[in-house]
Amino acid sequence: MGRENFDPTTVLRSDRMSWPARYGGALASVAAAVGLWGLSPFMHHEPFAIFVLAVVFTARFLGFGPAVFATAASVIAIDYFAFEPHFSLSLHVSDVARLAIFVVISLLAASLAQQRSRAEVRADQTMERMAAIVESSEDAIYSATPDGIITSWNHGAEQLYGYSADEALGKSVLITVPPELVHETRAHLEMLTAGQSIDSFQTERRHKDGSLVPILLSISPLRNRKGAVVGGSAIARDITSKLRTEEALRRNEKLVTAGRLTAAIAHEINNPLEALTNLIYLARHDPARTGQHLQMAEGEIHRIADLAQQTLGFVREVSDARPLNVTSTLEEVLRLYAPKLSAKKIQTTRQFDQRCEIWGFSGELRQLFSNLIVNASEAVTEGGHLWLRVCCAREWSQDQREGVRVVVADNGSGIAPRDLPRVFEPFYTTKGERGTGLGLWLSEGIVRKHQGLIRVRSCTRPGQSGTVFSVFLPTKLAS
C-alpha cells in the first residue's frame, strides 16, 4: 500500500496525452488493421471485423474523438483496399450499406469502450481514494488470509503494534496476540471462514516491545465477486486514553458518592458517640454496674466500626469478585440514607429475599445502589414513596440465566420521554448544576462489569408519574 499523496485529477489515461499522439495512435491502429488484413487471406472475406477492433482499441485507450477519426480512416482504407475496384470511390449500393453499418457499429462500439474506460478510471480513482483513506487512518487497518497470514498493513497498524509493513506482511496475525488470547483469535478465524462477522469487542494485543495495548477490535470477512470468503479485515483502535479517562471518572464519582454520605455518616456516628459519653459517665459514677456499662459501650464502638467499614466499601478497590448477599448490601446502603429519607418523610416499602446471593464487587454494588436511591429520593417530593425489591429471578432474554433482580421505584416527577434514551450517557443530566451526569453512566458500567442488565421505565403523566429501575445481576460471572 503506497504512501504517496493521492491526487484524483492525475490519472494515467488518454486525457494526459497530447492530441497529436492520440490521433497519431488512431491512425497507427488503422494502419495495423490494414497490415493484418493484407497478411491474412481469411480477413479478405470479412474486412470489417479487424477494423472494428482497431476502432474499439482506439476508443478504449485514446478516447472517443480519435475513435471517430479511426472510423473515418477505416472507411477510406476499406474502400481503397477491400472493395473492387481498388483505389476508387465508386461504390455499389450494397457496399455503401455495409460501410454505413460498419460506421454505426464502430461508433457504438467506440462509445461502449469509452464508457467502460471511464468506469474503470472512476473505479481506479475510488480505489486510490480508499487506499489513501486507509493509509492515513489513525486506526490500525489490516487484512489477512483465512489462515491468518497478513496481506495488508496500514500506517495506523505500524503505530499501534510497532511492526513495519515489511515486518508484518506475510506473517501470522498471532504476532500481535498475547499467548492467553490465541484461542480467541483462532476461533475468530474459523468464524470468518464460515462467513460470519465479529461485532466490535474490547480486547488486548501485544506491541512489538512486548507491552499489552487495550484495543477496540472489529473483524469482517472479505469476499470475492462470487461471494466466497477469501480472507478477513480488521480495524483496531487504541483505547488506552479512553480507559484511563473512564477510570478517572469512576474514581471521582466514588469520591462524590462518599462526599454525599458524609452528612449521613456524621449523623449516624453522632448517636453512638453520644451514647458512649453517657455510658462512660455512668461507669465512672456507678462502680457496681461498671461491667454492664462497658459491655454496652463496646457494642456502640462496634456500631461505629461497622459504619466506618460500610463507608470504606464505597471507595475501596476489590480486585476479585467475592460472594455477597445482595439484600444485606442494599440494606447497608439504605441505612446510611435513612436520615435523608426521614427528613423528606419518604415512605419506604421493602420486599427483600434474604437468600439472594451473587459473585460480585461489594464496593461497586454499594455505589450502584447508592446512585439509584439518591436519584429516587431527589425525584420525589416531601412525603413521597420509595419501593425496593430484591428477589431471585431469571434473565428475560433467551439465555435465562439465574440471578437476582433488584428494583428501585419511586412516585416522583418521572423522566421526560425525550430524556429517557439518554439517561445512561456520560455527562447527560436533567438536574442542572446539581448533577454531574455521571451517576447512571457509571451505574450502567457497574452492571455491565457484573455481566448484568439495567432497564428503566418512566411516566410523567399527572397522578401516574414515577420511575422504575430494574437491575438483573447473574449469580455467577462468566470467565
N, C-alpha and C positions, 0 to 999 in steps of 0.2 A: 504494500500500500504506500503510495508516494507521499512525500511531504511538501511538494512544491505548492505554491499558491495557485488556486484554480481560477481561471478567467473564462466564464461561459461564452464569451464572444470569440475566443480563439479556438476554432475548430478546423482540423486539418482536412478540409473538403474543397470542393471546386470554387467556393466563393473566395478562397485565398489565392487563386491562380489568376494571372493576367489574362485579358481577353485574347491576345494573340495565341497564348499557349492553349487555351480552351478550344478555340476554333481551329487552330492547327492540329490539335489532338483529334477533333472531329473529322477533319479531312484525312488524317492518318488512319483512322478507323475504317473509313470508306475505302481507302487505298488498300488496306489489308484485306478487306472483304473482296475487292476486285482480284487481288492476288490469289486468295483461296479459291475463288470461283474459277479462275483460269487453271489452277492446278488440279482441281477435282472434276472429272467428267460428269460425275453424278450431279454436281451443282448446276450443270448446264440446263438440266430439265426443270430445276426449281431454283432460279436465281434469287428469288425474293427472300428466302429463309436466311441466307448468310448476311444480306444487307439489313434485315430486321434486327439481327443480332448486333450488327455494327451500330445501329441507332440506339438500341437498348443499352449497349455498353457505354455509348456517349452520354446518354441521359443519366445513367447510373453514376458515372464518375466525373462528368464535366458539366452537367446542367442541362436544363430544358432548351435554352437558346442554341447551344451547339448541337443538340439533338435535332432541332428543326433544320439547322444548316446541314447536318449529316443526312437528313431525309431528302433534302433538295439535291445534294450531291449524289445520293444513291439513285434518285430518279434519273439524273443525267447519265450516271455510269451504266445503269440497266439499259437505257435507250441506246447508248453508244456500243455496249459490248454484248448485251444479251439478246436484243431483238434484231431481226433481219429486216432490211439490210443494215449493216453496221454503219456507225457514224452518219446516221440520217435522222432527221426529226419527223419524218413522215411515218406515222403510226396507224395501225389498224384500230378500229373501234374497240375490238376485244383487248388489244394491248393497252389502250387508254384506260379501259375499265379496270384492268389488272393493276396498272400503275396507281389509279385512284384508290383502289382497295389497299394497295401497299402503303400509300401515304396515310390513309386513315389508321391502318393497323400500326404503322410505325409511330405516328403521333400518340395514339392511345397507349402503346407500349412504353413510349418515352415518358408520358405523363405518369403512368403507374410506377415506372422505375424511379422517377424523380420523387414521387410521394414516399416510396419506400426509403429512398436515400434520406429524405428529410426526417422520416420517422426514426431512422437509425441515428441521425445526428441528434435529435431530441433525446433519444434513449441514452446515447453516449453522454450528452450533457447532464441528464438526470443521474446517471451512474457516477459521473465525476463529481457532481454536487454532493451526492450521498456519500461518496468516498471522502470528500473534503469534510463533511459534517462529522462523519465517524472519526476521522483522523484528528479533528480539532476538539472533539468532545472531551470534557474533563472526566467523564465516566470511563471505566475500563470496558471496552467492547472488543470481543474476540469470538472466533468461531473454531469449531473442531469437527473432526470426522465422527461417525458413530462409535468408533473405537476410542475416542478421546484424544486424538492427535491434533494439536493446534495448527490451524491453517491460516489464520489471520490474527493480527495483534496490533491494536492501535496505540497511539501515544499515551492515552489515559491508562492503558494496561501497563505500559512501561513505568509510569509514575507510581501506580498503585502497588505493583508486585516487585518492581526493581529489576525485572528481566528486560533486556532489549528485544526488539523484534527478531533479530538474528539468533538470539539465545533461545527464544521461545518457540519459533516456528519449527515444526517437525517433532517437538517434544510432547510428552503427555501432559494433559491438564492437571495430573496429580502432582506436578512440581509445585503447584500453588496450594495444595490441600494438606492440612495437618494430618498426621497419621491416624488420629482418632476419628477423622471425618471421611476417610477414604471410602468406607462402606456407603456413606450418603451419596458421594459423587458417582459411584458405580451404579447405585440404584437409579439415579437421575439419568445416566446414560442409557440404561435399559428402558426407562420411560420415554426418552427421546426416540429410541429405535422403534418403539411402538407408536410413535406419532403423537405423544402426549406433551402438553406444555406444563411447565412448572411455575406456579404462581410465585410472585416475589416473596422472599423469606430472608430473615436475618441469620447470618452465619459468620464464620471466621475463615480467613485464608492466610496463608503463610507468605511473608515477604521473603525476598532473596536472602536477607540477612538473618532469617530465622524467626523474626518477630511476628506476632499474630496481629492481623488487622480485622476489626469488625466491619462487615460489609452488608449491604442490601443487594441480594442477587436475584436476577430473573433469567430464566432459561427458556428458549423456544426452539422447536425443530426447524431445520432448513430443508426445503423440498425442491425438487427439480420440476420441470414443466409437466411431467407426468404425475406429479403428486407424491413421488417416492421420497422418503426421508434420506437425505444424503449427509446429514450432519446436524449440528446444533449451534446456536449463537447464544452468547451470554452477555449480560450487561451488569456490571458490578459497580457499586458506589460506596466510597469510604464514608462510614457514618460515625467515625471516632468523635468528631466535634459535636455531632447531634447527641450521641450518648452522654458525653460529658455535660452538655447543657442540660439535658433531661435529669441527670443525676444531681446537678447543682440545684435545679428547680425542686426536685424531690426533697433534698436536704433543707432547703429554705422553707418549703411548705411544712415540713415536720417541725421546724422551729416556730413557724407561725402557729401551728396547731398547739405546740407546747405553750406558747405565749397565751393563747386563748384559755388554756387550762389553769393559768397561774391564779386567777381570781378564785376559781372553784377549789383549787388545791389549798389556797390560803384559808378559805372558809372552812374546808374540811379539817385541816390540821389545827386550826384555832380551837375547835371544840375539845379534842383530846388534850391539847396543851393546857387549856383551862382546867380540865378535869385533873390532869397531873398536878397542877399547882395546888388544887384543893386537897388531893389525896396526900401529898407531901406534908401539907399543913396539918391534916388530921393525924398522920402517922407520927408527927413530931409531938402533938399535944395529947395523943391518946395511946400511950405505950401498950395498953392491954390489947389493942386491935391493930398493932403495927403490921403484923404479918398479913392480915386481910387487906389492909390498905395498900401495902406494897404489891400484893398479888394483882389487885385491881389496877395499880399504876403500870405494872408490867403489861397488862392487856392493852392499855391505852398506847404504850410505846409500840407494841406490835401493830396496832392500828395505824400509827403514823408511818411505820416502816412499810406497811402494805401500800399506803398511799404513795409513798416515795417510789416504791417498786413499780406501781402502775404508771406513774409519770415517766419513769425511765423507759418504760416499754414503748413510748411513742417515739423516742429518739435513738434508742439503742439498735444497732445493726445486728441481725442474726444471719449468719452465713448459710445455715442449712434449715430446711423445713423441719418442724417438730410436730408431734401430735398435740392437739389442743382442743379444748371444748369450746365450741362457738358460743353457746349460751353464756358460759361463765365469762368469756371475753367481752361480750356485749353488755352484760350486767356490770362489769367493772367500769366500762366507759360510761354507762348510764348513771352510775353512782357519782361519777365525777361531775356530771352535768345536772345532777338533781337540784342544786341550789338555783341554777339558771332557769330550769323548768318551773320550779316552785315560784320564783319571783314573777313569772308571767302567768302563773296559775294555769299552766298547761296540764291537762289530764293525760295520763299515760295508761294505755291498755296493753298488757303484755300477754303473749301466748308463746311460752317457751317450752321447748322439749329439751330436757336436760341430757338426753342421750346423744345429741348431735356432736360428733367429733370428726375432725379432718386433720390432714397434714398441712401445715401452713407456717406463716411467719407472723408471730403474735404481734410484734410492733406495728407491722404494716396493716394488719387487720384492725387493730385499735384505731389507727389513723383513718381507715376506711369508714368504720362505724362512727367515729367522731365527726367526720365530714358530713355524713348523712344526717346525724342527729342535729348538728348545728344548723344545717340548711333547713331542716324541718322546723326547728324551734324559731328560726328567724322568719320563716314564711307565714307562720300562724300569728294571729292577733292574741291579745290577752284573753285567757280563758279558752284557748283553742284545744285541739285534741291531737294526740300522737299515738299511733298504733305501731307496735313492734311485734314481729312474729319470727320465730325460729323453729323450723321443722325439718325432719329428714324427708328427702324428696329425690326424684329422678329428673334428669335433664329433659327439657321439652323436645330437643332435637332427636333425630333418628338414633343417635348413639345411646341414648337412655342411660347415661352414666349415673351411678349412685352418688349422692352428695347431700348437701344441706342448703336449704333455701332460707334466706334472710329477707324479710320485707319490712321496710320503713315507710309508713304512710302518714300523711297529715291532711288537715282540712284547711290549709292555708289558701293563699290567693291563686295558687297554680302557676303554671308556666305557659306563656303565650305560644300558640301553635307555630308562629314564625321563629321562636327561640328554641323550641323543643329539639329540632335536629342538630343544634349546635352546642348543646349543654356540655358535651364531652370534649369540646375543642379547647386547646390551651389559650388562656388569656381572654376567653369569652365570658363575660359576666353581665348579669342584669341588676347587680347591686350598686352600680356606680363606683364611687371611690371606696366604698366599704368592702368590695370584693377584689380578690386577686385574679380570678378567672382560672385558678389552677386546681382548686379542690376536687372538682368532679373529673377533670382530666387525669389527675393523679390517682383518684379512686378507681377509674376505669383501668389504669395501668396496673394497680394492685390486683384487681380482679383478674386481669389478663395474666399476670405473673402466677396467679394461683390456678390458671387454666380454666377459669370460670366465665360466667356471663353476667352482665348487668343490663337491666332494662328499666325504662322509665315510662310511666303513663301520667298524664296530667289533664285537668279540666279547669277551665276558667269561667264556666257559667255560674251566675249568681245562685247561691243555695246548693250548688253541687261542686264547688271548686275544691281543689286539692291535688296532691301529687303522691304517686306511689313509686318507690324504687324497689326493685326486686333483684336480689343478688343470688346467683347459684354458684356454690363452691363444691367442686368434686371432692369425694372422700380421700382419694389418693391422687398424687401428682404423677403424670406420665414421665418416664425418664427421657 
